[in-house]
Amino acid sequence: QVQVVESGGGLVQAGGSLRLSCAASGSIFSIIVMSWYRQAPGKQRELVAVSTNSSTNYADSAKGRFTISRDNAKNTVYLQMNSLKPEDTAVYYCNSVIARDRTMRGYSYWGQGTQVTVSS
């Protein structure tokens, strides 16, 4: 009923930029929260950026370089990544907390993950 699809991952040179997209579709009444996580090999999954209707927040490692934004008409969230470093290399995951009806009860949906590799 609800699907989250990511795109935009790939290989990029250090110092370059990359934009990830995450589109939600299906039985969506309202998107409550959209966020980006990442997980590098041998490391814990970490929260990178969060977007609500009224605010955005970033991990310290992302602040000043990454920007999370929404296109509400498309039910899509973006992660613009600038000044990329090799330590940004990870699988990036999109998570959406979605209300499916007017009760506004939130349900969590994950994207499939997309690989981002930053070369030196």
Buried (B, 14 or more C-beta within 10 A) or exposed (E): EBEBBBEBBEEBEBEEEBEBBBBBEEEBEBBBBBBBBBBBEEEEEEBBBBBBEEEBBBBEBBEEBBBBBBEEEEBBBBBBBEEBEEEBBBBBBBBBBBBBEEEEEBEEBEBEBBEBBBEE
